[in-house]
Amino acid sequence: MISDEQVARIRHLFHAEHWKIGTLAAELGLHPDTVRAALNTDRFRSHPRLRDRLTDPYLNFLRETLQQYPRLRATRLFQMIRPRGYTGSVSQLRRVVASSPNCARRAAKPSSAFTPSPASRRKPIGPTLAKSPSAVPVAACPPSS
């Protein structure tokens, strides 16, 4: 249990000075969960939706269509539900399609964020420098006369 003065100091440093929870915990010698409890961060959690989305009446149609054609793009779905009365934007529809469980982009292939590109595996072209410290770089342009 921490004192009221310490709670006030934690809240001041967090809200006014913009310190992070880990920094506060390290500086004050407290566990990060104790700092979170003092900040009462549970109230910052997202709340359930208070109203329906514009896409809610079309969710069954979207699910059925995506089950039949999983590679269908959100822009095409947008063109299909627009005549049915959809008044929302294509970006809102993209969010719904991306969060659907049978989204084709998630299942299509694994992420290649960490695989090297073919260009990074190529051998260098042109003259290379010697590995001795006294090596002089070779000029890329021909010498002027």
Sequence and secondary structure as in RCSB ss.txt:
>XXXX:A:sequence
MISDEQVARIRHLFHAEHWKIGTLAAELGLHPDTVRAALNTDRFRSHPRLRDRLTDPYLNFLRETLQQYPRLRAT
RLFQMIRPRGYTGSVSQLRRVVASSPNCARRAAKPSSAFTPSPASRRKPIGPTLAKSPSAVPVAACPPSS
>XXXX:A:secstr
   HHHHHHHHHHHHTS   HHHHHHHHT  HHHHHHHHTGGGGS    SS  TTGGGHHHHHHHHHH TT  HH
HHHHHHTTTT  S HHHHHHHHHHSTT HHHHHS   TTS  GGGGS   S    SSTT     SS    
